[in-house]
Amino acid sequence: MISPRTRFAALFDELVRRRPSAPAILEPGGAVVSRDGLAQAAAAVERGLGARGRGVTPIWTRHPSEVIVRTLAVWMAGGVPLLLDATLPDRRARALAAACGAEVWPATVGDAVVIEDLTPTGVAPAAECVLLKVTSGSTGELRAVQLTAPALEIGLANIVTTMGLVEADRNLVTIPLTHSYGFDNVVLGLLGGGLCAVCAGDLVPRAILSAARETLATVWPGVPAQLAALARMPAHAGTLGSLRLVISAGAPLGAAVREAFATRFGLRPANFYGSTECGGICFDVADEGALAEGRVGRPLAGVRVRIDDPDDRGVGRVIVESGSVALGFHGSAAASDAGLEPGRLRTGDLGWLDETGRLHLAGRIDDQINVGGRKVHPLLVERVIREIDGIRDVAVVGVATAAGRGELWAWVEIDGVVPVEQISAHCANRLAPHERPRRVRLVAELPRDGRGKLDRKALLSAV
């Protein structure tokens, strides 16, 4: 009987037996790692882990191929990979790993993986847990989410079925694979479905286009900031090559970015909405008409979405029901979070369902700003400002004044020249007085994290 913790290793072993020479990873520069070659590389890491490989092993690297190799190695050993953001400082990453019960720390020295000792400070995950993903949730505190093998398999099947992916597809990798979006679409897509991972290497727009063409990539899971950068490229920079599906996730996809990308390349990106705690939730296919701000599409196959306690506009907390929902949080976080139940996730998102069953997000519950005793959600204000020609993106945050009152400030990323007075006048025509930003700052580029999400904390630190 196959152990749950070796389930994906067994699935990949079957793929190797069927087509050992099929490409598994295409590296920058044209190097090809076959399925058999990937299995051998993972086996070498597994031997280095030894018996301790059956516990929690951190995956802390920014190199896509290393994420794939190490994850497969840990699953071959019957262990639990812990996905850590590669941008975390070393000390913080090690502390989080120890708190999750890890006894080893794999480090890359030259071409070898060296296994260092780590003293665990926390308990081991549940026996059913086969993967630990890390999320910051709404509090900013990093917490590990426990996933089971059935949840991962169901989540992968939901994505593959809904998106129409096949074994012959090639995923262009430009997103971190230790984040949930990249891991589910690329790592699980390879190990559980045989989809080849194409590592773009350099992430400047011209290099992404070149990698797509030269490697015959067919699917690109990207983020809105990358799509916007490519949409601004001149026609002589080239085409998308064999790409047939461009997916946008990790941050809201604006209608202007989507249409600019479609105008430049003749292919509309498809919006994807998911969560660390349950994987994919909704998918908005490219041919479903103009993209309304906040619309993330219909639930994936195998997923049910409903709205809890809707207000008079139909807006309420988004509830997800699926076999892909996580087992729960690890350690001390498990006792303090009521959002996870068997097969059910109470997200921190607000949303509403239209008459066709498509979900529209209305922002995060914890992002609501109190302005003079009235709740304002920044997403509403941002959508209004994005209606203005020449606006690439916008971030609205709440700022506490010296008198203790809350104010709305807007940072606006522009193309060309857009006067502040025009933005203020537009807001005055479209928003109630308490919804209008008190200050508007024009910037060439908004700060973003590794997933392309707006870094609101960085904006507040500059106040």
LINHUQUI-V593507 format. One record per residue. N is the residue number from 1. SS is DSSP state (alpha for helix, beta for strand, coil for the rest). PHI is phi as a letter, one per 30 degrees, with the letter a starting at -180 (* if undefined). BURIAL is I if it has 9 or more other ideal C-beta (glycine too) atoms within 8 Angstrom, else O. Layout:
N SS PHI BURIAL
N SS PHI BURIAL
//
This chain:
1 coil * O
2 coil d O
3 coil d O
4 alpha e I
5 alpha d I
6 alpha c I
7 alpha e I
8 alpha d I
9 alpha d I
10 alpha d I
11 alpha d I
12 alpha d I
13 alpha e I
14 alpha d O
15 alpha d I
16 alpha d I
17 alpha d O
18 alpha d O
19 coil b O
20 coil d I
21 coil c O
22 coil d I
23 beta d I
24 beta c I
25 beta b I
26 beta c I
27 coil d I
28 coil e I
29 coil j O
30 coil j O
31 coil d O
32 beta c O
33 beta c I
34 beta d I
35 alpha e I
36 alpha d I
37 alpha d I
38 alpha d I
39 alpha d I
40 alpha d O
41 alpha d I
42 alpha d I
43 alpha d I
44 alpha d I
45 alpha d I
46 alpha e I
47 alpha d O
48 alpha d I
49 alpha d I
50 alpha i O
51 alpha d O
52 alpha d I
53 alpha d I
54 alpha d O
55 coil c I
56 beta d I
57 beta b I
58 beta d I
59 beta c I
60 coil b I
61 coil a I
62 coil c O
63 coil d O
64 alpha e I
65 alpha d I
66 alpha d I
67 alpha e I
68 alpha d I
69 alpha d I
70 alpha d I
71 alpha d I
72 alpha d I
73 alpha d I
74 alpha d I
75 alpha d I
76 alpha d I
77 alpha d I
78 coil i I
79 coil c I
80 beta b I
81 beta d I
82 beta c I
83 beta d I
84 coil c I
85 coil e I
86 coil d I
87 coil d O
88 coil d I
89 coil e O
90 alpha e O
91 alpha d O
92 alpha d O
93 alpha d I
94 alpha d I
95 alpha d I
96 alpha d I
97 alpha d I
98 alpha d I
99 alpha d I
100 coil c I
101 coil j I
102 coil d I
103 coil c I
104 beta b I
105 beta b I
106 beta d I
107 beta b O
108 beta c I
109 beta b O
110 coil i O
111 coil c O
112 beta c O
113 beta c I
114 beta c I
115 beta c I
116 beta c O
117 beta d O
118 coil b I
119 coil d O
120 coil d I
121 coil c O
122 coil b I
123 coil d O
124 coil d O
125 coil d I
126 coil d O
127 coil d O
128 coil d I
129 beta d I
130 beta c I
131 beta a I
132 beta c I
133 beta c I
134 beta c I
135 beta b I
136 coil c O
137 coil h I
138 coil c O
139 coil c O
140 coil i O
141 coil d O
142 coil d O
143 beta b I
144 beta c I
145 beta c I
146 beta c I
147 beta c I
148 beta c I
149 alpha d I
150 alpha e O
151 alpha d I
152 alpha d I
153 alpha d I
154 alpha d I
155 alpha d I
156 alpha d I
157 alpha d I
158 alpha d I
159 alpha d I
160 alpha d I
161 alpha d I
162 alpha d I
163 alpha d I
164 coil i O
165 coil d I
166 coil b O
167 coil e O
168 coil d O
169 coil d I
170 beta b I
171 beta d I
172 beta d I
173 beta c I
174 coil b I
175 coil b I
176 coil d I
177 coil d I
178 coil d I
179 coil d I
180 alpha e I
181 alpha e I
182 alpha d I
183 alpha d I
184 alpha d I
185 alpha d I
186 alpha c I
187 alpha d I
188 alpha d I
189 alpha e I
190 alpha d I
191 alpha d I
192 alpha c I
193 alpha b I
194 coil i I
195 coil d I
196 beta d I
197 beta c I
198 beta c I
199 beta d I
200 coil d I
201 coil i I
202 coil d O
203 coil c O
204 coil d O
205 alpha e I
206 alpha d O
207 alpha d I
208 alpha d I
209 alpha d I
210 alpha d I
211 alpha d I
212 alpha d I
213 alpha d I
214 alpha d O
215 coil c I
216 coil h O
217 coil d I
218 coil c I
219 beta b I
220 beta b I
221 beta d I
222 beta b I
223 coil b I
224 alpha e I
225 alpha d I
226 alpha d I
227 alpha d I
228 alpha d I
229 alpha d I
230 alpha d I
231 alpha d I
232 coil d O
233 coil d I
234 coil d O
235 alpha e O
236 alpha d O
237 alpha d O
238 coil j O
239 coil c O
240 coil d I
241 coil i I
242 coil c I
243 coil e I
244 coil c O
245 beta b I
246 beta c I
247 beta c I
248 beta c I
249 coil a I
250 coil i I
251 coil a I
252 coil d O
253 coil c I
254 coil d I
255 alpha d I
256 alpha d I
257 alpha d I
258 alpha d I
259 alpha d I
260 alpha d I
261 alpha d I
262 alpha d I
263 alpha d O
264 alpha d I
265 alpha c I
266 coil i O
267 coil b I
268 coil d I
269 coil d I
270 beta c I
271 beta d I
272 beta b I
273 beta b I
274 beta a I
275 beta b I
276 coil e I
277 coil d I
278 coil b I
279 beta i I
280 beta d I
281 beta b I
282 beta b I
283 beta b I
284 beta c I
285 coil d O
286 coil d O
287 coil c O
288 coil c O
289 coil i O
290 coil e O
291 coil d I
292 coil d O
293 coil e I
294 coil j I
295 beta d I
296 beta c I
297 beta j I
298 beta d I
299 beta e I
300 coil d I
301 coil e O
302 coil i I
303 beta c I
304 beta c O
305 beta b I
306 beta b O
307 beta c I
308 beta c I
309 coil h O
310 coil d I
311 coil d O
312 coil d O
313 coil c O
314 coil i I
315 coil c I
316 beta a I
317 beta d I
318 beta d I
319 beta c I
320 beta c I
321 beta b I
322 beta a I
323 coil d O
324 coil d I
325 coil d I
326 coil d I
327 coil d I
328 beta l I
329 beta d I
330 coil c I
331 coil i I
332 alpha d O
333 alpha d I
334 alpha d I
335 alpha d O
336 alpha c O
337 coil b I
338 coil c O
339 coil d O
340 beta c I
341 beta b O
342 coil e O
343 coil i O
344 beta b I
345 beta b I
346 beta c I
347 beta d I
348 beta c I
349 beta c I
350 beta c I
351 beta a I
352 beta b I
353 beta c I
354 coil d O
355 coil d O
356 coil c O
357 coil i O
358 coil d I
359 beta d I
360 beta c I
361 beta d I
362 beta c I
363 beta j I
364 beta d I
365 alpha e I
366 alpha d O
367 alpha d I
368 coil d I
369 beta c I
370 beta d I
371 beta c I
372 coil i O
373 coil i O
374 beta c O
375 beta d O
376 beta b I
377 coil c I
378 alpha e I
379 alpha d I
380 alpha d I
381 alpha d I
382 alpha d I
383 alpha d I
384 alpha d I
385 alpha d I
386 alpha d I
387 coil d O
388 coil d I
389 coil e O
390 coil j I
391 beta c I
392 beta d I
393 beta a I
394 beta a I
395 beta b I
396 beta c I
397 beta b I
398 beta c I
399 beta b I
400 beta d O
401 coil d O
402 coil d O
403 coil d O
404 coil i O
405 coil d O
406 beta c I
407 beta b I
408 beta c I
409 beta c I
410 beta b I
411 beta c I
412 beta b I
413 beta c I
414 beta b I
415 coil c O
416 coil i O
417 coil b O
418 coil b I
419 coil d O
420 alpha e O
421 alpha d O
422 alpha d I
423 alpha d I
424 alpha d I
425 alpha d O
426 alpha d I
427 alpha d I
428 alpha d O
429 alpha d O
430 alpha c O
431 coil b I
432 coil d O
433 alpha e O
434 alpha d O
435 alpha c I
436 coil d I
437 coil d I
438 coil d O
439 beta b O
440 beta b I
441 beta c O
442 beta c O
443 beta b I
444 coil d O
445 coil a O
446 coil d I
447 coil d O
448 beta b I
449 coil c O
450 coil d O
451 coil c I
452 coil i I
453 coil d O
454 beta d I
455 coil c I
456 alpha d O
457 alpha d O
458 alpha d O
459 alpha d I
460 alpha d I
461 alpha d O
462 coil c O
463 coil d O
//
